[in-house]
Amino acid sequence: MFAGDLADAVLRAARDIEALPDTMNVGLGHDHSINDYYRVAAEVIGWQGRFTHDLSKPVGMKQKLCATDRQETWGWQARTSLEDGLAQTYQHYLERTSK
């Protein structure tokens, strides 16, 4: 999950504390594979090279999904896609390292 989305959930929870269930997970509701991260990061930075690892092999990630049904009932969902989150993070990196 993109850090900005998590911050949004925490701030909204603080505002709506009386309406929250006793416990609630906050998450995306789906996983991304390691290959997804490679692919999107390459697209974001404009890398046109060739991956040296075998993308046909298992992606090396067990599912880590948490139940988000209470989050959905509360009416909150993450808004930032993997692509947008990596693009924002990369832009921030470029701004910080170009000084």
Buried (B, 14 or more C-beta within 10 A) or exposed (E): BBEBBBEBBEEBBEEEEEEBEEEBEBBBBEEEEBBBBBBBBBEBEEEEEEEEEEEEEEBEEEEEEEEBEBBEEBEBBBEBEBBBBBBBBBEEEEEEEEE
